[in-house]
Each structure stands twice: as structure tokens, then as C-alpha cells.
Amino acid sequence: MFKFKKQKKQADQTESGAMCVQEELKENKDLLQDKCNDFIELKETRSATKKSFRARMSKTIKLKTAIILILITVLLTEGTRLFYHLKNREFYKFVDELHTINNIIDKNSIYKMDKEYMYSNTCKSFVNSLGDEHTHLVNRKELSSFGLGINEIFGTGCSIKRLEFADRPGEYFFQIADIQEDSPMEKAGFLPGDEILRVNNFVSSAYYNEVYYNNENTDYDIVPVKTDKEHALCFLAGLGDFTLVDENSESTVLCNSGLEDIYSLPDLLSPQQKRDVLDRSVYIEFGRFNPETERNDIYSATVQKAKLQAKSVSYKVLEEQNIGYLKLSAFKFGSSQEFTEALRALLYEGVDGIVLDLRGNPGGSLDEYNKIITQLIKEGPLYCCEGRDSQECVSATGKNFKTDINIAVLVNKESASASELLAANMQTHKRGVVIGERTYGKGVSQHIFELKNGDCLFLVDKFWYAMPGKLDINQTGVEPDVNVESTNLNDDNFAVYGYDTPLTEAVDYLTKKAEPKESKLAKEQKDETEKAR
């Protein structure tokens, strides 16, 4: 019994020890859990601190980098400006002097100044000092006038050139250069070479001096004005009547039309403005040279303006000689398509040769030129353009070639640029004979640089020469194979065989080279006749 009690006491002590150990383990476990939680919190705090540090460092680095880049940019900019200033010190001296002059005028001049006009003229004078007649600065109003008549003409249907009097420098007159087929001018009986003396209330100074100076019977008072390019362009576009600003002014404005401020493309006119133009007729007085009196006979006509398609190609068949005549007045947008249609029509007629008339052609687009010349020359190099640091050469590949028919090219002193290039290529490729006078001599091309204010700088940036042979025509022109003096453009029979000397020479040349052949039209008619039988 005593032994049993002793064992029970030992068991109770063991159980009590176990419970104590268990409680200690539980306390240690809770303590360990608390330490783990503290460790996790510490880890998260460390991670957050690390991220915050990295973010602060990143911002600091970015800020420093930005500051460094800004400093480098400023240094480079100022360094470049200083280098450019040193390199172009003469230009900056001019700018400083101009700035000083401008300030003096602002503070002391008693006149009201048009600063825009002054600045524009200063820039134009700067460009003109290059001494290159083909490089010029065109302001926004003048620029829009360059497009007149590209697609649509609201006017009389003629092109006009301005000529300076030989004995009166600085005074000019209009002469009709070309008349569009089926135009109001053609229907009214005008001819190339006629001198425009009066358009409504606009009178040339020459006409005033000759007709009105001592004539007391005039029923109106007109003060003479000097003509300029703007007058000619507005006349072509039919943009209203001309009148004087005042009797002491040499400039004119458009009036009675509602179009005083319009110098833009006719396509931009509103329908009502187009109707206003078409509803008005133009009274024109003109002079035509009389070889018997060696003076101009004065005529007059009233021309009703019309809506016309601006064309650069006309053609006909000289039936007695069976020779085609194709007049190309300019290389402008659409000229190549017109040329293709005219060439196709002449070939369909079965002509024995073609006279290509480039007299008075001022040139134009090289893209249009490429499309035209490649119809006449099958293969080989055509021309090369050389700039300051570039060179581009164009060749015919045969892809656009249309015909190898005999061709005679007519040129005169006013054939320029692309028209000279065409004549030169016909010579260098022995593709046709060139007849007439030595051409103008423009062997350069212009690039148009648009300025921030809307003005444009027309700058000569490339020389070109005809290939093969590297024929340079700049300042020299193209020497024709057959020299023939130009026909007087006032002759009623201009561009008529037997009267137009260069044309007659070309037709005779082609007639001699021609081989007898039956036209497609005649062959079709013959086939139809045989079928009818």
C-alpha cells in the first residue's frame, strides 16, 4: 500500500513537471511568434525604406542629369551661336546696323511707316543683291498670282508679255504673246504681237503720249500709268476693271468688281464672284504694226469674258503638205497629257512629219518635260542636274516612247529653260532638226523655299546640261541647226505655210525627208469603200 502511494506521488510530480514544461513551451512559442511578427514588420519597414531611398536617389539622379543636359544644351547652343556669329560676323554687323536704323526711325521720323512693307523690301533687296535674275523673293500676295491660269481662266484667253521701251527705260507696254484657240480674243480678231493700249480705264503711258496728250476732244480724263506684272496677271484672269488710285499715283487697283483684295487662284473664287467676272465685258484698244507706214494702226474691240480651260498645246494638220504642226507654249501641269493627245491625233492622221513649235515657250516643270521628251526619244541619257553637293541624271528607257517620226523643232530668242533642254536633246540624240534663232540661255533650275511668314524664296540651286555630250546652255543658249530669223508676230499669216519663214523652212525640210505612206484614216475609208462594193 505504501509502495503504491509512493508511485502515485512520483506520477503526480512527473505530470506536474510535464505541465510546467508544456506551459514554458507555450510561452516560448508565443514569444517566438511575437519575434517573428516583429521580424516581418522590420523586413517590411526595411523594404519600404529601401524603396523610398531608391526613389529619392532616382529623383536626385534625374534632376542632376536634367541639369547637366540643360547646361550642355545651353553651352552647345551658345557655342554654336558664337561660332556662327564669328563665322558670319559681317552679317551680324549688318543686322546690328539695321536694328540701329530702325530705332532711329521709330524715335525721330515724322512719317507714318508701313513696317511690313519696309521689312519686305529689305529682304527683297537682300536677295536681289545676288545679281541672279532667276532668284527672287515673292511675298504672299505675289505668290498667289503665280498660279493664275493653271487650271481655269476667267478672262479673255490670251497670254501677255511685258516689254520695256528701248528709248524709255523703266516704262513698259503689253504685247500679246499667244492666243488660246476658240477664246474670246481669237473670236474678236486679235493676233499675237498686238500691243495692248487700253483696257477699260487702264491706259498705257505710251498710248497716252501718242494719242491723248494734245487731244482736246477726249471726253474723259485719264492719267497715264506704268504697267507692271500685276496688271497683266489680273487682265489674264479677268478680275475686273482697272482704274487709278489718284492722279499722282503710278499704281492701279481693281474696282467695280468686289475683287479688290483677291490675287489668288481662280479656283478659289466663289460662284458669285465667278459670275461677276463672266458678266462683264472688256473694252480693249490695241495697236497692230503696219509695215507700209511703219507705225501701229489703232483698233478697238469689246471682248466678253469667258470661262476657259488653260491649255498649253494646240495642233493642226497642214493638209497640202501632210505635215503636223504642234505648238507647245509651256511645260505646266497637264501639258504632257495634252501633248500625248495631240501627238496621237497627228499620228492617226498619218502625217509625214511633225513641226514642234517651242517659240516663246518659257519652260516650266521638269516632271512634265520628262513625260514629253521620253515620248520622242527612245533611250539614252537626257540631262543631268548638279547642285552644290548633289547630282541627278535622267535617262529615257523606252517605256514611254511613242514614235520615231521625223520632227523639226522651232525655237527663238524667247525659248527658255525646259524648251531649250528639249531642243538640245533633240540635237544631241540626232532625233530632229532645230530651226530658228539662238535660244534664251537658261541652264539652271530653281527650288522654292517656303518661309515662316508665308513668303517664298525662289532660289537657283542647280545647273543642268543636256546629255549626251554634257552640253551647257546657261548664258549661251542652243544654237539651231538652221538659222532663220523669226517671223514678225504682227503678220496676219503667222504660223501659216508660205508666210511664216521658220515654219516654211521646217515643213520643206520634213517634206524632203518624208516617205510616201497611206494615213490610217485614208486606209479605213478605203477599206469601208471596198466593203461597200
C-alpha positions in Angstrom: 0.0 0.0 0.0 2.8 2.3 0.9 4.6 1.4 -2.3 1.5 2.2 -4.3 1.2 5.7 -2.7 4.8 6.4 -3.4 4.4 5.5 -7.1 1.3 7.7 -7.4 3.2 10.6 -5.8 6.0 10.2 -8.4 3.4 10.1 -11.2 1.8 13.3 -10.0 5.2 15.0 -9.8 6.0 13.9 -13.3 2.7 15.1 -14.6 3.2 18.4 -12.8 6.7 18.7 -14.4 5.3 17.9 -17.8 2.6 20.6 -17.4 5.3 23.1 -16.4 7.3 22.2 -19.4 4.2 22.5 -21.6 3.5 25.9 -20.2 7.1 27.0 -20.8 6.9 25.7 -24.4 3.7 27.6 -24.9 5.2 30.8 -23.5 8.3 30.3 -25.7 6.1 29.7 -28.7 4.2 32.9 -28.1 7.4 34.8 -27.6 8.8 33.3 -30.8 5.7 34.3 -32.7 6.0 37.8 -31.4 9.6 37.9 -32.5 8.6 36.6 -35.9 6.0 39.3 -36.3 8.5 41.9 -35.3 10.9 40.5 -37.8 8.3 40.7 -40.6 7.4 44.3 -39.6 11.1 45.1 -39.6 11.6 43.5 -43.0 8.6 45.4 -44.4 9.9 48.6 -42.9 13.4 47.9 -44.4 11.8 47.3 -47.8 9.8 50.5 -47.6 12.8 52.4 -46.5 14.9 50.9 -49.3 12.2 51.8 -51.9 11.9 55.3 -50.5 15.7 55.7 -50.7 15.8 54.4 -54.2 13.0 56.8 -55.3 14.8 59.7 -53.7 18.1 58.7 -55.3 16.3 58.3 -58.7 14.8 61.8 -58.4 18.1 63.2 -57.4 19.9 61.5 -60.3 17.2 62.6 -62.8 17.4 66.1 -61.5 21.1 66.2 -61.7 21.0 64.6 -65.2 18.4 67.1 -66.4 20.5 70.0 -65.0 23.6 68.6 -66.7 21.8 68.1 -70.0 20.4 71.6 -69.8 23.8 73.0 -69.1 25.3 71.0 -72.0 22.5 72.2 -74.4 23.0 75.8 -73.3 26.7 75.5 -73.8 26.3 73.9 -77.2 23.7 76.5 -78.3 25.7 79.4 -77.2 28.9 77.8 -78.5 27.2 77.3 -81.9 25.8 80.8 -81.9 29.2 82.2 -81.0 30.8 80.1 -83.7 28.2 81.2 -86.3 28.5 84.8 -85.1 32.3 84.7 -85.6 31.9 82.9 -88.9 29.2 85.4 -90.2 30.4 88.5 -88.3 29.7 90.7 -91.4 26.0 89.6 -91.5 25.6 90.3 -87.8 27.1 93.7 -88.2 24.5 94.4 -90.9 21.7 93.2 -88.5 23.0 95.4 -85.7 23.2 98.4 -88.1 19.7 97.7 -89.4 18.4 97.5 -85.8 20.0 100.9 -85.0 18.5 102.5 -88.1 15.1 101.0 -87.2 15.3 102.5 -83.7 16.3 105.9 -85.1 13.4 106.0 -87.5 11.0 104.9 -84.7 12.1 107.8 -82.5 12.6 110.6 -85.0 10.7 110.1 -88.3 7.7 112.4 -88.9 6.2 110.0 -91.4 3.8 107.1 -90.8 5.6 103.9 -91.6 4.4 100.6 -93.0 6.8 98.4 -91.2 5.7 95.2 -93.1 6.4 96.9 -96.4 9.8 98.1 -95.2 10.8 94.7 -93.9 9.6 93.0 -97.1 11.5 95.4 -99.3 14.7 95.0 -97.2 14.5 91.2 -97.6 13.9 91.5 -101.3 16.9 93.8 -101.7 19.0 91.4 -99.8 18.0 88.6 -102.2 18.3 90.8 -105.3 21.9 91.6 -104.3 22.9 88.1 -105.5 22.6 89.6 -109.0 20.8 86.5 -110.3 17.7 87.3 -112.4 16.2 83.9 -111.6 16.5 84.2 -107.8 13.9 86.3 -106.1 11.7 86.6 -103.0 8.0 86.5 -103.5 5.6 87.7 -100.9 2.2 86.0 -100.1 0.1 88.2 -102.4 2.5 87.9 -105.3 2.9 84.2 -104.8 -0.8 83.5 -105.3 -0.6 85.3 -108.7 2.0 82.7 -109.9 -0.9 80.2 -110.1 -3.2 82.2 -112.3 -4.5 80.2 -115.2 -3.0 76.9 -114.2 -6.3 75.0 -114.5 -9.0 77.6 -115.2 -9.0 81.1 -116.7 -11.8 83.6 -116.1 -10.9 86.1 -118.7 -10.2 86.7 -122.4 -8.0 83.7 -123.3 -4.6 85.2 -124.1 -1.1 85.4 -122.6 0.7 88.7 -122.4 4.3 89.6 -122.1 5.7 92.9 -120.7 8.3 94.7 -122.8 10.4 97.7 -121.9 10.7 100.7 -124.3 14.2 100.8 -125.8 14.2 104.6 -125.6 12.4 105.0 -122.3 14.0 102.8 -119.5 11.6 102.0 -116.8 8.5 102.3 -118.9 6.8 99.2 -120.3 4.0 98.0 -122.6 1.9 94.9 -123.1 2.2 92.7 -126.1 0.0 89.7 -126.8 2.3 86.6 -126.8 -0.2 83.9 -127.6 -4.0 83.5 -128.0 -5.9 80.4 -126.9 -7.9 78.6 -129.5 -11.7 79.3 -129.5 -11.2 82.0 -126.9 -12.9 85.4 -126.9 -9.7 87.1 -128.0 -9.4 84.9 -131.0 -13.1 85.4 -131.9 -12.6 89.2 -131.6 -9.8 89.1 -134.2 -6.7 89.6 -132.0 -3.3 88.3 -133.2 0.0 87.5 -131.5 2.1 90.7 -131.4 -0.8 93.1 -131.0 0.1 95.9 -128.5 -2.5 96.4 -125.7 -3.0 100.2 -125.4 -6.1 100.4 -123.3 -8.2 98.1 -121.1 -11.3 99.9 -120.0 -9.9 102.8 -117.9 -6.4 101.4 -117.8 -4.2 103.2 -120.4 -0.5 102.6 -121.1 1.8 105.6 -120.9 2.9 105.1 -124.5 -0.7 105.3 -125.7 -1.4 108.4 -123.6 1.7 110.2 -125.0 0.8 109.2 -128.6 -3.0 109.7 -128.7 -4.3 111.8 -125.8 -1.6 114.2 -124.9 -2.7 117.2 -127.1 -6.2 115.9 -128.0 -8.8 118.3 -126.6 -11.7 116.2 -127.9 -11.3 113.4 -125.4 -14.5 113.1 -123.3 -12.7 111.5 -120.3 -9.6 112.3 -118.3 -7.1 109.5 -118.0 -3.7 109.9 -116.3 -1.0 107.5 -117.7 0.3 104.8 -115.5 3.3 102.5 -115.8 2.3 98.9 -116.4 3.6 96.0 -114.4 3.3 92.3 -114.0 0.3 92.5 -111.6 -1.8 94.3 -114.3 -1.0 91.6 -116.8 -1.9 88.8 -114.5 -5.2 90.4 -113.4 -6.0 91.1 -117.1 -5.5 87.5 -117.9 -7.7 86.3 -115.0 -10.4 88.8 -115.9 -10.5 90.1 -112.3 -12.3 93.4 -113.1 -11.7 96.9 -114.4 -8.6 99.0 -114.0 -8.7 102.5 -112.6 -6.4 104.9 -110.9 -5.9 105.3 -107.2 -5.3 109.1 -107.7 -3.9 111.2 -110.5 -0.4 111.3 -108.9 -0.1 107.6 -108.4 1.6 105.2 -110.7 -0.2 102.2 -109.3 -3.7 100.9 -110.0 -6.3 99.0 -108.2 -9.2 96.8 -109.2 -12.6 98.4 -108.9 -16.3 97.7 -109.6 -15.8 94.0 -109.2 -15.9 93.2 -105.5 -12.5 91.5 -106.0 -10.2 94.3 -104.9 -8.2 92.1 -102.5 -8.2 88.9 -104.5 -4.9 87.9 -106.1 -5.4 84.1 -105.7 -6.2 81.2 -107.9 -9.4 81.5 -109.9 -10.4 78.1 -108.4 -10.7 79.9 -105.0 -13.3 82.4 -106.3 -16.8 81.9 -105.0 -19.6 81.1 -107.6 -21.0 84.6 -107.3 -17.6 86.1 -107.9 -17.1 83.9 -111.0 -20.5 85.1 -112.3 -19.5 88.7 -111.6 -16.3 88.2 -113.7 -18.2 86.5 -116.6 -20.9 89.1 -116.7 -18.5 91.9 -117.5 -17.1 92.6 -120.9 -13.8 94.4 -121.6 -13.2 97.3 -123.9 -9.8 97.0 -125.5 -7.9 99.3 -127.8 -4.8 97.8 -129.4 -2.1 98.7 -131.9 -1.1 96.5 -134.9 2.1 97.2 -136.8 1.5 98.5 -140.3 4.6 97.7 -142.5 3.6 100.4 -145.0 3.5 103.3 -142.5 5.9 101.6 -140.0 3.6 102.6 -137.3 0.8 101.0 -135.3 -2.7 101.2 -136.6 -5.1 101.5 -133.7 -8.1 99.2 -133.5 -10.7 98.6 -130.8 -12.9 95.7 -129.7 -15.2 94.7 -126.9 -14.4 91.2 -125.5 -16.8 89.2 -123.4 -15.0 87.3 -120.7 -15.5 83.6 -120.6 -14.6 80.5 -118.5 -11.8 78.7 -120.3 -9.6 75.7 -119.7 -6.0 76.9 -119.7 -4.2 74.9 -122.5 -0.6 74.7 -123.3 -0.8 72.6 -126.5 -2.5 73.3 -129.9 -2.2 71.4 -133.1 -3.4 71.1 -136.7 -2.5 69.4 -140.0 -1.1 71.3 -142.9 -3.1 69.3 -145.4 -1.4 70.3 -148.6 2.0 69.2 -147.2 0.6 66.5 -145.0 2.7 67.8 -142.1 1.6 68.1 -138.5 2.0 71.3 -136.6 2.2 71.1 -132.8 2.5 74.2 -130.6 3.8 73.7 -127.0 3.5 77.1 -125.2 4.7 75.9 -121.7 5.6 72.9 -119.6 3.0 73.2 -116.9 0.7 70.8 -115.0 -1.2 68.7 -117.6 1.0 69.7 -120.6 2.3 66.2 -121.0 -1.3 64.8 -121.3 -2.3 67.4 -123.8 0.9 66.7 -125.8 0.2 63.0 -125.8 -3.3 63.5 -127.1 -2.1 65.9 -129.8 0.7 63.6 -130.9 -1.7 60.6 -131.0 -4.2 62.7 -133.2 -1.5 63.7 -135.6 -0.1 60.2 -135.9 -3.6 58.9 -136.5 -3.9 61.3 -139.5 -0.8 59.7 -141.0 1.3 62.9 -141.2 4.7 62.6 -142.9 6.4 64.7 -140.1 5.7 67.0 -137.2 6.8 70.6 -136.6 7.2 71.1 -132.8 6.9 74.9 -132.2 8.6 76.0 -129.0 8.9 79.7 -129.9 8.1 81.8 -126.9 8.0 78.8 -124.6 9.4 80.0 -121.2 9.9 76.4 -119.8 8.3 75.1 -116.6 8.1 71.8 -114.8 10.9 69.3 -115.4 8.5 66.5 -114.5 6.2 67.5 -117.4 9.3 67.8 -119.6 10.4 64.2 -118.7 7.0 62.9 -119.7 7.1 64.7 -123.0 10.7 64.1 -124.1 10.6 60.4 -123.4 7.7 60.1 -125.9 10.1 61.3 -128.6 13.5 59.8 -127.6 13.6 56.0 -127.0 16.6 55.5 -124.9 19.8 57.1 -123.6 20.8 59.8 -121.1 18.8 63.1 -121.4 20.2 65.5 -118.9 22.0 65.9 -115.5 21.3 68.4 -112.7 24.2 69.4 -110.5 23.8 71.1 -107.1 26.3 72.2 -104.5 26.6 68.6 -103.1 24.4 66.5 -105.4 24.0 65.2 -108.9 21.0 63.7 -110.6 20.8 62.3 -114.1 17.7 61.3 -116.1 17.6 58.9 -119.0 15.0 57.6 -121.4 14.2 53.9 -121.0 11.8 53.3 -123.9 8.8 52.8 -121.5 7.1 56.0 -122.6 8.3 56.1 -126.2 5.6 56.8 -128.8 7.1 57.4 -132.3 10.2 57.8 -134.4 8.5 60.1 -136.9 10.7 62.9 -138.4 10.5 66.1 -136.3 11.6 69.7 -136.8 11.8 71.9 -133.7 11.2 75.7 -133.9 12.9 78.0 -131.4 13.5 81.7 -131.0 15.1 84.1 -128.5 12.3 83.6 -126.0 12.5 79.8 -125.9 13.9 79.2 -122.4 14.7 76.6 -119.8 12.8 73.3 -120.4 12.1 74.2 -124.0 15.8 74.8 -124.6 16.5 71.4 -123.0 14.1 69.7 -125.3 15.7 71.3 -128.4 19.2 70.4 -127.1 18.2 66.8 -126.5 16.7 66.5 -130.0 20.1 67.7 -131.3 22.3 65.6 -129.1 20.3 62.4 -129.9 20.1 63.4 -133.6 16.4 62.9 -133.2 15.3 66.0 -135.2 16.5 69.3 -136.7 16.3 72.6 -134.7 15.3 75.6 -136.8 15.1 79.3 -135.8 17.2 81.6 -133.6 19.6 81.0 -130.7 17.6 80.4 -127.6 17.5 82.4 -124.4 20.1 80.6 -122.4 18.7 79.4 -119.0 20.5 76.3 -117.9 19.6 76.5 -114.2 16.7 75.2 -112.1 15.0 76.8 -109.1 13.9 75.4 -105.8 11.1 77.0 -103.8 11.8 77.5 -100.1 8.7 78.4 -98.1 9.4 80.9 -95.2 7.6 81.0 -91.9 5.6 84.1 -92.8 4.2 82.5 -96.0 6.7 84.2 -98.4 8.7 82.0 -100.8 12.3 82.2 -101.9 12.8 81.1 -105.5 16.5 80.1 -105.4 18.7 78.8 -108.2 20.2 75.7 -106.7 21.2 73.5 -109.7 22.8 73.7 -113.0 21.7 71.4 -115.7 23.2 70.3 -119.0 21.9 68.1 -121.9 23.2 64.6 -122.4 25.0 63.0 -124.1 27.9 65.4 -124.6 27.3 67.5 -121.4 26.0 70.4 -123.4 25.9 73.5 -121.1 23.5 76.2 -122.4 23.4 78.6 -119.5 24.1 82.1 -120.8 24.8 80.7 -124.2 21.5 79.1 -125.4 21.0 76.5 -128.0 22.4 77.2 -131.5 19.9 75.9 -134.1 20.9 73.6 -136.9 19.3 76.0 -139.4 19.4 79.7 -138.5 16.2 81.5 -139.7 15.1 84.9 -138.5 11.7 85.0 -136.6 8.6 85.9 -138.5 7.0 89.3 -137.4 4.4 88.2 -134.9 2.1 91.0 -136.2 1.9 89.3 -139.6 -1.7 88.1 -140.2 -0.3 84.9 -141.6 1.8 83.9 -138.6 2.1 80.1 -138.3 0.9 79.7 -141.9 3.0 77.8 -144.5 4.5 80.2 -147.1 4.3 83.3 -144.8 5.9 82.1 -141.5 9.5 81.8 -142.6 10.8 79.4 -139.9 7.7 77.2 -140.2 8.0 77.1 -144.0 11.7 76.1 -143.7 10.7 73.3 -141.2 7.9 72.0 -143.4 10.1 71.9 -146.5 12.7 70.0 -144.6 10.2 67.4 -143.4 8.7 67.1 -146.8 12.0 66.2 -148.4 12.7 63.6 -145.7 9.2 62.1 -145.8 8.4 58.7 -147.3 5.0 58.2 -149.1 2.6 56.4 -146.9 -1.1 56.0 -146.5 -2.8 57.5 -143.5 -4.8 55.4 -141.1 -7.8 57.5 -141.8 -7.4 57.1 -145.6 -6.8 53.4 -145.2 -10.0 53.0 -143.1 -12.0 54.9 -145.7 -10.6 52.8 -148.4 -11.5 49.6 -146.5 -15.0 50.8 -146.0 -15.4 51.6 -149.7 -14.2 48.1 -150.6 -16.6 46.5 -148.2 -19.5 48.6 -149.6 -18.7 47.3 -153.1 
